[in-house]
Amino acid sequence: MAAAGGVSGLLPPPCAFSPRGRDLLALAGADGRIQVWDTQSGALRREYVPSAHLSATCTCLAWAQGRPDKETHQKKKRKSEAADRDGNYDLLTIGTATGTILLYSIAKGELQSQLVGGHDSRVNCVRWHHESASLYSCSEDKHIIEWNTQTCKVKCKWKGDSSSVSSLCISPDGKMLLSAGRTIKLWDLETKEVYRQFTGHSTAVTSLLFLTVQPPREPVPDTTGLYFLSGAVHDRLISVWQVRSEKKDKSSVLSFTLTEPPVFMDLSAPESKEEPLKLAVVSRDGHLHLFEHVLNGTHKKPIAPTCTVQIATSGSESATPKPVPILAASFCADRQSLLLFYGSTLQPIIEKVALKTDEPNICLIRDIQKTVALRKDAPVTKVKTPVVNSDSKVLTPGIPGHSSAISAAMAQTKKQESKRKPGDIEASIEDRLGAMDIDTGKAPGKGALPQTDNFAVLLVQGLESNDSNILNKVFQTKSDSIIRKTVARIPVYAVIPLVHELTKRLQGHPLSAVQMVRWLKAVLVLHASYLSTLPDLVPQLGMLYQLMENRVKNLHKLSRLNGKLYLLITQVTAAERVQRTELDQEAKLVYEEESSEESDEERQGEQESEDWSEGEEEDMEEEEGEGQDKEAETSEEEESDAEDMSVGKVNGDSDPDGGNESEEE
């Protein structure tokens, strides 16, 4: 049996069947609790709740059969311890995310010891040696450690790979150790040297299983076949490798094909070479694949499953059936039936099924709700009652922050009721209310009934019940002081559900997202110390981080688009405004342009008229000058004639032929 577990965030929570008859199933839940279920009755046998501030998340599980403890000074033993078979108990080994390894006793229900100081980071796999009490572990710190569980100290530590070591497996003879990191290495446990290396997976190997075709009581010589199976986190194949062969080929002998990468693997080894190998593999999509194959040589073509099993709910006429994922499966002692673990980690369902591999596909119809309702928890027989004095006041359990006091008489009444015999009369409701120190007629204030309008109380109630009406009432407040006080008063366990609810609402309407940012800011500021202590903080806040990163990337593009749209809108409004003003006013002057040909002719005519006017002015000036000269000459001649005539008259000389002389002239 092998549980896949070594890569966080990619695989379901670790689980492991007990090696002794498969009668117990250890399961690590998402809330940090480790539960041990009885596979026969389906009842919860043990539950380990680690401290929230002292422990870390469980990363891997492994079973080991321990030895009986020495007799102690305690005289009274529990009945469960006295009824244990052969005086032995089973140890559950728990690997954590901080590197600490815990040894939990199922019979006692408490931690037996802790292995500290070996690993610095997450423990990926733990394996017990078959014969000795040694424990082997591998971690993200690239090292493999051999522990001495008696002294709880490191026996040997060596570097297993250049990267993290994800899985381990010990050979049936107990002389070799198989480790998987970037490559698969086979180590000699005595010398701690690499015997062989195998390459073939490109991603982290999460499942390793040794296989031999001979019974364990017979020795395995070097020339016979010793095989091991490996599965990787992103590989949809289960590879089969031959360890001891004459050729010593590093490639796989054959492979089994799957629909999705494997998460859990178990096999039933054949007792002879003629019998087929039976392999059960649970893939990530929740399907169970069964293989039957005889190891008789190398096969290049991958082998398909002989049968595929899936589980679905029994849907009514209106509702359609829904698939139920199978989380783990293991072969029973008869090699014909299987133990199926399906459902969820909170309410697991374990069922023994006899399957016929003749059919290629099998779908099992199960009513999960009815199965869970029929399950009955074991009643608690012993209850410790605290001693209450007459002067003390007891606060009623319930809503945190409300202090409805109960008088000592009421506490004494409750104490008497707890010890009430079957024949006694139960106290009435009126007597119980009378014993309570609460006056229902008082006004709201001191001593009045506890109010339920506190936002912190409503917020926690809405988160636990997933009531959208209560959450909408709380989230609609816009006061920053109320938001800070509400977030500060909520308990620690409600921080992660509040972050998930805010992340879901951030993806809705933009107005709602603006309001959710205020709440998210208050959560990150006030509860930063608690969030930083969570080992799985990255997967818890992964969706929120991705949402914020996408918003920031699109902010620059949206701002540029907003600027362009604003510019276009302003231009359109300005153009419409100008068009309205032009339509309202009448034009006072209209100017019309003529054609280009007419304008050219007019320009030529204007030039000619200008030339003509200039020449005419010059001629007129010349004529005026000549006229002035002629007038001057005529005036001079007239003056000379007048003088001559005047001289003649003065001298008395007359000219009888004056007219003839003028004619001759």
C-alpha positions as CSV (number, residue, x, y, z in Angstrom):
1,M,0.0,0.0,0.0
2,A,1.3,3.5,-0.9
3,A,-0.3,6.8,-0.5
4,A,0.7,9.5,-2.8
5,G,1.9,12.5,-0.9
6,G,4.9,14.7,-1.4
7,V,3.8,17.8,-3.4
8,S,1.7,20.3,-1.7
9,G,-1.4,21.9,-3.4
10,L,-1.5,19.2,-6.1
11,L,-2.8,16.1,-4.2
12,P,-5.6,15.4,-1.8
13,P,-5.0,15.2,2.0
14,P,-2.8,12.2,2.9
15,C,-4.4,9.0,4.1
16,A,-3.1,5.5,4.9
17,F,-4.6,2.0,5.6
18,S,-3.2,0.1,8.5
19,P,-1.0,-2.8,7.5
20,R,-2.6,-5.3,9.8
21,G,-5.8,-6.5,8.0
22,R,-6.6,-3.0,6.7
23,D,-8.9,-2.5,9.7
24,L,-8.0,1.1,10.3
25,L,-7.8,4.2,8.0
26,A,-5.8,7.2,9.1
27,L,-6.9,10.5,7.4
28,A,-5.5,14.0,7.7
29,G,-8.3,16.6,7.1
30,A,-8.0,20.0,5.7
31,D,-8.7,21.6,9.1
32,G,-5.6,20.0,10.7
33,R,-7.3,17.1,12.5
34,I,-6.1,13.6,12.1
35,Q,-8.9,11.0,12.4
36,V,-8.7,7.2,12.6
37,W,-11.7,5.4,11.2
38,D,-12.7,1.8,11.6
39,T,-13.1,0.2,8.1
40,Q,-15.4,-2.5,9.3
41,S,-18.1,-0.4,11.1
42,G,-17.3,3.0,9.7
43,A,-17.1,4.5,13.2
44,L,-14.5,7.1,14.4
45,R,-12.0,5.4,16.6
46,R,-9.6,8.2,17.4
47,E,-9.2,11.9,16.7
48,Y,-6.0,13.9,17.2
49,V,-6.4,17.7,17.2
50,P,-3.0,19.4,17.2
51,S,-2.5,22.8,18.8
52,A,-2.9,25.6,16.4
53,H,0.1,27.6,17.6
54,L,2.5,24.7,18.4
55,S,2.0,22.3,15.5
56,A,2.0,22.4,11.7
57,T,0.0,20.9,8.9
58,C,0.2,17.1,8.4
59,T,1.9,16.3,5.1
60,C,2.3,12.5,5.2
61,L,1.2,9.4,7.2
62,A,2.6,6.0,7.8
63,W,1.7,3.0,10.0
64,A,4.0,0.9,12.1
65,Q,3.4,-2.0,14.6
66,G,5.0,-1.0,17.9
67,R,6.1,-2.9,20.9
68,P,4.3,-3.0,24.3
69,D,5.3,-0.4,26.9
70,K,6.8,-1.3,30.2
71,E,4.5,-1.5,33.3
72,T,3.9,1.9,34.8
73,H,2.7,3.0,38.2
74,Q,-0.8,3.4,37.0
75,K,-3.0,0.6,38.4
76,K,-6.1,1.4,36.4
77,K,-6.0,0.7,32.7
78,R,-8.4,1.6,30.0
79,K,-10.6,-1.1,28.7
80,S,-9.4,-0.4,25.2
81,E,-5.8,-1.0,26.2
82,A,-6.6,-4.2,28.0
83,A,-8.5,-5.6,25.1
84,D,-5.7,-5.0,22.6
85,R,-4.5,-8.1,20.8
86,D,-1.2,-9.6,22.0
87,G,-0.6,-6.5,24.1
88,N,0.7,-4.6,21.0
89,Y,-0.5,-1.3,19.7
90,D,-0.2,0.5,16.4
91,L,1.9,3.7,15.9
92,L,0.8,6.3,13.5
93,T,3.7,8.4,12.1
94,I,2.9,12.0,11.2
95,G,5.1,14.1,9.1
96,T,4.6,17.9,9.3
97,A,5.3,21.0,7.2
98,T,7.9,22.3,9.6
99,G,10.1,19.2,9.6
100,T,8.9,17.7,12.9
101,I,7.8,14.0,12.9
102,L,5.2,12.9,15.5
103,L,4.6,9.3,16.8
104,Y,0.9,9.0,17.8
105,S,-0.3,6.0,19.8
106,I,-3.7,4.8,18.6
107,A,-4.3,2.7,21.7
108,K,-3.5,5.4,24.2
109,G,-4.9,8.3,22.1
110,E,-1.9,10.5,22.8
111,L,1.5,11.5,21.4
112,Q,4.2,9.0,22.3
113,S,7.3,11.0,21.1
114,Q,8.5,13.7,18.7
115,L,11.4,13.6,16.3
116,V,12.9,17.1,16.2
117,G,16.1,18.5,14.8
118,G,16.5,16.5,11.6
119,H,14.7,18.3,8.8
120,D,14.5,22.0,8.2
121,S,11.5,22.1,5.9
122,R,8.4,20.0,4.8
123,V,8.6,16.2,5.3
124,N,7.4,14.5,2.2
125,C,7.4,10.8,3.1
126,V,8.1,8.5,6.1
127,R,8.7,4.8,6.0
128,W,9.3,2.1,8.7
129,H,11.9,-0.6,8.4
130,H,10.3,-4.1,8.4
131,E,12.6,-5.7,11.0
132,S,14.3,-3.0,13.0
133,A,12.7,-0.1,14.7
134,S,14.4,2.4,12.4
135,L,12.4,5.1,10.6
136,Y,13.4,6.7,7.3
137,S,12.2,10.2,6.2
138,C,12.8,12.5,3.3
139,S,12.2,16.2,3.0
140,E,12.2,19.3,0.9
141,D,15.7,20.0,2.3
142,K,17.2,17.4,-0.1
143,H,18.2,15.0,2.7
144,I,17.2,11.5,3.8
145,I,17.4,10.7,7.6
146,E,17.5,7.4,9.4
147,W,16.0,7.8,12.9
148,N,16.4,5.8,16.0
149,T,12.9,5.8,17.5
150,Q,14.1,4.5,20.9
151,T,16.3,7.5,21.5
152,C,14.3,9.9,19.2
153,K,17.6,11.0,17.6
154,V,19.1,11.1,14.1
155,K,21.1,7.9,13.4
156,C,22.3,8.8,9.9
157,K,21.7,11.7,7.5
158,W,22.8,12.1,3.9
159,K,22.0,14.1,0.8
160,G,19.5,12.2,-1.4
161,D,19.2,14.4,-4.5
162,S,20.1,17.8,-5.9
163,S,16.5,18.9,-5.4
164,S,13.8,17.8,-2.9
165,V,13.3,14.1,-2.2
166,S,9.6,13.4,-2.7
167,S,9.1,9.7,-1.9
168,L,10.7,6.6,-0.2
169,C,10.3,2.9,-0.3
170,I,12.1,0.0,1.5
171,S,12.8,-3.3,-0.3
172,P,11.2,-6.6,0.9
173,D,14.5,-8.0,2.2
174,G,15.2,-4.7,4.1
175,K,18.6,-4.2,2.5
176,M,17.8,-1.4,0.0
177,L,16.1,1.9,0.0
178,L,14.4,3.5,-3.0
179,S,14.3,7.3,-3.1
180,A,12.7,9.6,-5.7
181,G,13.6,13.2,-6.6
182,R,14.6,14.3,-10.0
183,T,15.9,10.8,-10.5
184,I,15.0,7.5,-8.8
185,K,18.0,6.1,-6.8
186,L,18.4,2.7,-5.2
187,W,20.6,2.9,-2.1
188,D,22.4,0.3,-0.1
189,L,21.3,0.7,3.5
190,E,24.6,-0.6,4.9
191,T,27.0,1.6,3.0
192,K,24.5,4.5,2.1
193,E,25.8,4.3,-1.5
194,V,23.8,4.4,-4.8
195,Y,23.4,0.9,-6.2
196,R,21.5,2.0,-9.4
197,Q,19.8,5.0,-10.9
198,F,16.6,5.1,-13.0
199,T,15.4,8.0,-15.2
200,G,12.0,8.3,-16.9
201,H,9.8,10.8,-15.1
202,S,10.0,14.5,-15.8
203,T,8.1,15.6,-12.6
204,A,8.2,14.8,-8.9
205,V,7.5,11.1,-8.1
206,T,4.8,10.7,-5.5
207,S,4.2,6.9,-5.4
208,L,6.8,4.1,-5.0
209,L,6.0,0.4,-4.5
210,F,8.3,-2.6,-4.4
211,L,7.2,-5.9,-6.0
212,T,8.5,-9.4,-6.1
213,V,7.0,-12.4,-7.8
214,Q,8.2,-14.9,-5.2
215,P,6.8,-15.4,-1.7
216,P,8.5,-13.4,1.0
217,R,9.8,-16.5,2.8
218,E,12.0,-17.5,-0.2
219,P,15.3,-15.6,-0.8
220,V,15.5,-13.4,-3.8
221,P,18.7,-14.0,-5.7
222,D,20.3,-11.3,-7.9
223,T,19.4,-13.0,-11.2
224,T,15.6,-13.1,-10.5
225,G,13.1,-10.3,-11.0
226,L,12.7,-7.7,-8.3
227,Y,10.4,-4.9,-9.6
228,F,9.1,-1.6,-8.3
229,L,6.3,0.7,-9.5
230,S,6.5,4.5,-9.7
231,G,4.0,7.3,-10.4
232,A,4.6,11.0,-10.9
233,V,2.5,14.1,-10.2
234,H,2.0,15.1,-13.8
235,D,2.4,11.8,-15.5
236,R,-0.6,9.7,-16.6
237,L,1.5,6.5,-16.5
238,I,2.5,4.0,-13.9
239,S,6.0,2.7,-14.8
240,V,7.3,-0.7,-13.8
241,W,11.1,-1.1,-13.4
242,Q,13.2,-4.2,-13.0
243,V,15.8,-3.8,-10.3
244,R,17.8,-7.0,-10.4
245,S,18.4,-8.2,-14.0
246,E,21.4,-9.3,-16.0
247,K,21.1,-6.4,-18.5
248,K,20.6,-3.8,-15.9
249,D,18.6,-1.6,-18.2
250,K,17.7,1.8,-16.9
251,S,14.5,2.2,-18.8
252,S,11.1,0.9,-17.6
253,V,9.9,-2.7,-18.5
254,L,6.3,-1.7,-19.1
255,S,3.8,1.0,-18.1
256,F,0.1,1.2,-17.2
257,T,-1.9,4.0,-18.7
258,L,-4.4,6.2,-16.7
259,T,-6.9,9.0,-17.5
260,E,-5.3,11.3,-14.9
261,P,-2.1,11.4,-12.7
262,P,-2.2,8.9,-9.8
263,V,-3.0,9.9,-6.2
264,F,-3.2,6.5,-4.5
265,M,-1.8,3.1,-5.4
266,D,-2.0,-0.4,-4.0
267,L,-1.1,-3.9,-5.4
268,S,-1.6,-7.5,-4.7
269,A,1.7,-9.4,-5.4
270,P,1.5,-12.7,-7.3
271,E,2.6,-15.8,-5.6
272,S,4.3,-17.2,-8.7
273,K,5.4,-16.0,-12.1
274,E,2.3,-17.6,-13.7
275,E,-0.1,-15.5,-11.7
276,P,-1.0,-12.0,-12.8
277,L,-0.2,-8.9,-10.9
278,K,-3.2,-7.0,-9.5
279,L,-2.9,-3.3,-9.3
280,A,-5.4,-0.7,-8.1
281,V,-4.7,3.0,-8.9
282,V,-6.9,6.0,-7.9
283,S,-6.5,8.8,-10.4
284,R,-7.0,12.5,-9.7
285,D,-10.4,12.6,-11.4
286,G,-11.8,10.2,-8.8
287,H,-11.8,7.0,-10.9
288,L,-10.4,3.6,-9.8
289,H,-8.4,1.7,-12.4
290,L,-7.8,-2.0,-12.0
291,F,-5.0,-3.8,-13.8
292,E,-4.2,-7.5,-14.2
293,H,-1.0,-8.4,-16.0
294,V,1.6,-11.2,-15.9
295,L,5.2,-9.9,-15.7
296,N,6.8,-11.9,-18.5
297,G,8.9,-9.5,-20.4
298,T,9.2,-6.0,-21.8
299,H,6.2,-4.2,-23.4
300,K,6.6,-1.0,-25.4
301,K,2.9,-0.3,-25.7
302,P,1.2,1.0,-22.5
303,I,-1.3,-1.5,-21.0
304,A,-4.9,-0.3,-20.6
305,P,-6.9,-1.0,-17.4
306,T,-9.0,-4.1,-17.4
307,C,-11.7,-2.3,-15.4
308,T,-12.6,1.3,-14.5
309,V,-14.8,1.9,-11.4
310,Q,-16.6,5.2,-10.6
311,I,-19.3,6.1,-8.1
312,A,-22.3,8.4,-8.6
313,T,-25.2,9.6,-6.5
314,S,-28.7,8.2,-7.0
315,G,-30.5,11.1,-8.8
316,S,-34.2,11.5,-8.9
317,E,-36.3,12.1,-11.9
318,S,-35.7,15.8,-11.9
319,A,-32.1,15.8,-10.6
320,T,-29.2,14.2,-12.6
321,P,-26.7,11.9,-10.9
322,K,-23.5,13.5,-9.7
323,P,-20.1,11.8,-9.6
324,V,-18.6,11.0,-6.2
325,P,-14.8,10.9,-6.2
326,I,-12.9,7.9,-4.9
327,L,-10.1,9.0,-2.7
328,A,-8.3,5.7,-1.9
329,A,-8.6,2.0,-2.4
330,S,-6.9,-1.1,-1.0
331,F,-7.0,-4.8,-1.5
332,C,-8.4,-7.0,1.2
333,A,-6.8,-10.3,2.4
334,D,-8.8,-12.4,0.0
335,R,-7.3,-10.5,-3.0
336,Q,-10.8,-10.5,-4.6
337,S,-12.5,-7.6,-2.8
338,L,-11.5,-4.0,-2.3
339,L,-11.9,-1.4,0.4
340,L,-13.1,1.9,-1.2
341,F,-12.8,5.2,0.6
342,Y,-14.9,7.9,-1.1
343,G,-17.0,11.0,-0.3
344,S,-15.2,13.8,1.5
345,T,-12.6,14.0,4.3
346,L,-15.1,15.4,6.7
347,Q,-17.6,12.6,6.3
348,P,-15.7,9.7,4.7
349,I,-17.5,6.5,3.6
350,I,-15.6,3.2,3.7
351,E,-17.1,0.3,1.8
352,K,-16.0,-3.2,1.0
353,V,-16.8,-4.2,-2.6
354,A,-16.3,-7.4,-4.5
355,L,-15.6,-6.4,-8.1
356,K,-15.8,-8.4,-11.3
357,T,-13.0,-7.4,-13.6
358,D,-14.8,-8.9,-16.6
359,E,-16.7,-5.7,-17.2
360,P,-14.6,-2.8,-18.6
361,N,-16.6,-0.1,-16.9
362,I,-18.5,-0.2,-13.6
363,C,-20.6,2.6,-12.1
364,L,-21.7,2.2,-8.5
365,I,-24.8,4.1,-7.4
366,R,-24.7,5.2,-3.8
367,D,-26.9,7.5,-1.7
368,I,-24.3,9.4,0.4
369,Q,-26.8,11.5,2.4
370,K,-28.6,8.4,3.6
371,T,-25.4,6.6,4.4
372,V,-24.1,9.5,6.5
373,A,-27.4,9.9,8.3
374,L,-27.5,6.3,9.4
375,R,-24.0,6.5,11.0
376,K,-24.1,6.9,14.8
377,D,-21.3,8.2,16.8
378,A,-20.3,6.4,20.0
379,P,-21.9,8.1,23.1
380,V,-19.7,9.8,25.6
381,T,-20.1,8.1,29.0
382,K,-17.9,10.2,31.3
383,V,-18.6,13.9,31.7
384,K,-16.6,16.0,34.2
385,T,-18.8,18.6,36.1
386,P,-16.9,21.6,37.5
387,V,-17.4,22.6,41.2
388,V,-19.3,25.8,41.5
389,N,-19.3,27.9,44.7
390,S,-22.3,29.8,45.9
391,D,-20.8,33.3,45.3
392,S,-19.5,32.6,41.8
393,K,-21.4,33.5,38.6
394,V,-21.3,31.2,35.5
395,L,-21.5,32.7,32.0
396,T,-23.7,30.8,29.6
397,P,-21.9,29.4,26.6
398,G,-22.9,30.7,23.3
399,I,-22.4,34.0,21.5
400,P,-19.0,35.5,22.4
401,G,-19.2,39.0,23.8
402,H,-22.6,38.6,25.6
403,S,-22.5,38.1,29.3
404,S,-25.9,36.8,30.5
405,A,-25.1,35.9,34.1
406,I,-26.6,32.9,35.9
407,S,-27.0,32.8,39.6
408,A,-25.5,30.1,41.7
409,A,-28.9,28.6,42.4
410,M,-29.4,28.0,38.7
411,A,-25.9,26.5,38.5
412,Q,-26.8,24.2,41.5
413,T,-30.1,23.3,39.7
414,K,-28.2,22.3,36.6
415,K,-25.8,20.3,38.7
416,Q,-28.7,18.5,40.3
417,E,-30.3,17.9,36.9
418,S,-27.1,16.3,35.6
419,K,-27.3,13.8,38.5
420,R,-31.1,13.4,38.2
421,K,-32.4,9.9,38.5
422,P,-34.9,8.4,36.0
423,G,-37.8,8.7,38.5
424,D,-37.2,12.4,39.4
425,I,-39.4,15.2,37.9
426,E,-37.7,17.6,35.5
427,A,-37.8,21.3,36.4
428,S,-40.2,23.4,34.3
429,I,-39.2,26.2,31.9
430,E,-40.7,28.7,34.3
431,D,-38.6,27.6,37.2
432,R,-35.5,27.7,35.0
433,L,-36.2,31.3,33.8
434,G,-37.0,32.3,37.4
435,A,-33.6,31.1,38.5
436,M,-31.8,33.2,35.8
437,D,-30.7,36.7,36.8
438,I,-32.4,38.4,33.9
439,D,-35.3,40.8,34.0
440,T,-37.2,40.8,30.7
441,G,-39.0,44.1,31.5
442,K,-35.9,46.2,31.8
443,A,-35.0,48.7,29.1
444,P,-32.1,47.9,26.9
445,G,-29.0,48.3,28.9
446,K,-27.3,46.7,31.8
447,G,-29.1,43.5,32.8
448,A,-31.3,43.3,29.7
449,L,-31.6,40.4,27.3
450,P,-28.5,39.9,25.2
451,Q,-28.7,41.7,21.8
452,T,-27.9,40.0,18.6
453,D,-27.3,43.1,16.5
454,N,-23.6,43.1,16.9
455,F,-21.9,43.0,13.5
456,A,-19.1,40.7,14.6
457,V,-21.7,38.1,15.8
458,L,-23.8,38.5,12.7
459,L,-20.7,38.2,10.5
460,V,-19.6,34.9,12.1
461,Q,-23.2,33.5,12.0
462,G,-23.4,34.4,8.3
463,L,-20.1,32.8,7.5
464,E,-20.9,29.6,9.4
465,S,-24.4,29.3,7.9
466,N,-23.5,30.7,4.5
467,D,-26.6,33.0,4.8
468,S,-26.4,35.7,2.1
469,N,-29.1,37.9,3.8
470,I,-27.0,38.2,7.0
471,L,-23.8,38.8,5.0
472,N,-25.4,41.5,2.9
473,K,-26.7,43.3,6.0
474,V,-23.2,43.3,7.5
475,F,-21.3,44.2,4.3
476,Q,-23.5,47.1,3.4
477,T,-22.1,49.4,6.1
478,K,-19.8,52.1,4.8
479,S,-18.3,53.3,8.1
480,D,-14.6,52.6,8.3
481,S,-14.6,52.6,12.1
482,I,-17.4,50.0,12.2
483,I,-15.6,47.8,9.7
484,R,-12.4,47.9,11.7
485,K,-14.1,47.2,15.0
486,T,-16.1,44.3,13.4
487,V,-13.0,42.7,11.9
488,A,-11.1,43.1,15.1
489,R,-13.8,41.3,17.2
490,I,-14.2,38.2,14.9
491,P,-12.5,35.0,16.2
492,V,-9.4,33.7,14.5
493,Y,-11.0,30.7,12.9
494,A,-13.4,33.0,10.9
495,V,-10.6,35.0,9.2
496,I,-10.0,32.6,6.3
497,P,-13.7,32.0,5.6
498,L,-14.1,35.8,5.6
499,V,-11.3,36.2,3.1
500,H,-12.8,33.6,0.8
501,E,-16.2,35.3,1.0
502,L,-14.6,38.7,0.2
503,T,-12.8,37.2,-2.7
504,K,-16.0,35.7,-4.1
505,R,-17.8,39.1,-3.8
506,L,-14.9,41.0,-5.4
507,Q,-15.6,39.2,-8.6
508,G,-19.2,40.5,-8.7
509,H,-20.5,44.0,-9.4
510,P,-18.0,46.9,-9.4
511,L,-19.9,48.8,-6.7
512,S,-19.9,45.8,-4.5
513,A,-16.2,45.3,-5.2
514,V,-15.4,48.8,-4.0
515,Q,-17.1,48.1,-0.7
516,M,-15.4,44.7,-0.3
517,V,-12.0,46.4,-0.7
518,R,-12.6,48.2,2.6
519,W,-13.3,45.0,4.5
520,L,-10.3,43.2,2.9
521,K,-8.0,46.1,3.9
522,A,-9.1,45.8,7.5
523,V,-8.6,42.0,7.5
524,L,-5.1,42.2,6.1
525,V,-4.1,45.0,8.5
526,L,-5.6,43.6,11.7
527,H,-5.0,39.9,11.2
528,A,-1.7,40.0,9.4
529,S,0.1,38.2,12.3
530,Y,-2.3,35.3,12.2
531,L,-2.2,35.0,8.4
532,S,1.6,34.9,8.5
533,T,1.6,31.9,10.8
534,L,-0.4,29.7,8.4
535,P,1.8,27.2,6.5
536,D,-0.7,26.9,3.6
537,L,-1.2,30.6,3.2
538,V,-0.2,30.6,-0.5
539,P,-3.0,28.2,-1.6
540,Q,-5.4,29.9,0.8
541,L,-4.9,33.4,-0.7
542,G,-3.9,32.3,-4.2
543,M,-7.2,33.2,-5.9
544,L,-7.2,36.6,-4.2
545,Y,-3.6,37.3,-5.3
546,Q,-4.4,36.3,-8.8
547,L,-7.5,38.5,-8.8
548,M,-5.6,41.5,-7.6
549,E,-2.8,41.0,-10.1
550,N,-5.2,40.9,-13.0
551,R,-6.9,44.0,-11.8
552,V,-3.6,45.9,-11.5
553,K,-2.6,44.7,-15.0
554,N,-5.8,46.0,-16.5
555,L,-5.8,49.3,-14.6
556,H,-3.4,51.0,-17.0
557,K,-5.3,49.9,-20.1
558,L,-8.6,50.9,-18.5
559,S,-7.3,54.3,-17.6
560,R,-6.1,54.9,-21.2
561,L,-9.5,53.8,-22.5
562,N,-11.3,56.0,-20.0
563,G,-9.2,59.0,-21.2
564,K,-10.0,58.4,-24.8
565,L,-13.7,57.9,-24.2
566,Y,-13.8,61.1,-22.1
567,L,-12.1,63.0,-25.0
568,L,-14.5,61.6,-27.5
569,I,-17.5,62.5,-25.4
570,T,-16.3,66.0,-24.8
571,Q,-15.7,66.6,-28.5
572,V,-19.2,65.2,-29.4
573,T,-20.9,67.4,-26.8
574,A,-19.0,70.5,-28.0
575,A,-19.9,69.8,-31.6
576,E,-23.6,69.4,-30.7
577,R,-23.5,72.6,-28.7
578,V,-22.0,74.5,-31.7
579,Q,-24.5,73.0,-34.0
580,R,-27.4,74.1,-31.8
581,T,-26.1,77.7,-31.7
582,E,-25.8,77.9,-35.5
583,L,-29.3,76.6,-36.0
584,D,-30.8,79.1,-33.5
585,Q,-29.1,82.3,-35.0
586,E,-29.8,83.8,-38.5
587,A,-26.9,84.7,-40.7
588,K,-26.4,88.5,-41.1
589,L,-24.0,88.2,-44.1
590,V,-23.7,85.5,-46.7
591,Y,-20.6,85.4,-48.8
592,E,-20.6,83.3,-52.0
593,E,-17.5,82.5,-54.0
594,E,-17.7,82.6,-57.8
595,S,-16.0,80.2,-60.1
596,S,-12.3,80.3,-60.8
597,E,-12.7,81.2,-64.5
598,E,-14.7,84.3,-63.9
599,S,-12.3,85.5,-61.3
600,D,-9.4,85.1,-63.7
601,E,-11.1,87.1,-66.4
602,E,-12.0,89.8,-63.9
603,R,-8.4,89.9,-62.7
604,Q,-7.2,90.4,-66.4
605,G,-9.8,93.1,-67.0
606,E,-8.8,94.9,-63.8
607,Q,-5.1,94.7,-64.8
608,E,-5.9,96.1,-68.3
609,S,-8.1,98.9,-66.9
610,E,-5.3,99.8,-64.4
611,D,-2.8,99.9,-67.3
612,W,-5.1,102.0,-69.4
613,S,-5.8,104.5,-66.7
614,E,-2.1,104.9,-66.0
615,G,-1.3,105.6,-69.7
616,E,-4.2,108.0,-70.0
617,E,-3.0,109.9,-67.0
618,E,0.5,110.2,-68.5
619,D,-0.9,111.5,-71.8
620,M,-3.2,113.9,-70.1
621,E,-0.2,115.3,-68.1
622,E,1.8,115.7,-71.3
623,E,-1.0,117.5,-73.1
624,E,-1.5,119.7,-70.2
625,G,2.2,120.6,-70.2
626,E,2.1,121.4,-74.0
627,G,-1.1,123.5,-73.6
628,Q,0.5,125.5,-70.9
629,D,3.6,126.1,-73.2
630,K,1.4,127.2,-76.1
631,E,-0.6,129.5,-73.9
632,A,2.5,131.0,-72.6
633,E,3.8,131.6,-76.2
634,T,0.5,133.1,-77.4
635,S,0.4,135.3,-74.4
636,E,3.9,136.5,-75.2
637,E,3.0,137.2,-78.8
638,E,-0.1,139.0,-77.9
639,E,1.9,141.2,-75.5
640,S,4.5,142.0,-78.2
641,D,1.8,142.9,-80.7
642,A,0.1,145.1,-78.2
643,E,3.3,146.9,-77.6
644,D,3.9,147.4,-81.3
645,M,0.5,148.8,-81.7
646,S,0.8,151.0,-78.8
647,V,4.2,152.3,-80.2
648,G,2.6,153.1,-83.5
649,K,-0.2,155.0,-82.1
650,V,2.0,156.9,-79.9
651,N,4.3,157.8,-82.9
652,G,1.3,158.7,-85.1
653,D,2.1,156.3,-87.8
654,S,-1.0,154.7,-89.1
655,D,-1.2,151.8,-91.3
656,P,-4.0,152.0,-93.9
657,D,-3.4,148.6,-95.1
658,G,-3.5,146.9,-91.8
659,G,-6.0,144.4,-92.9
660,N,-3.9,143.3,-95.9
661,E,-0.9,142.8,-93.6
662,S,-2.9,140.7,-91.3
663,E,-4.1,138.6,-94.1
664,E,-0.6,138.1,-95.4
665,E,0.5,137.1,-92.0
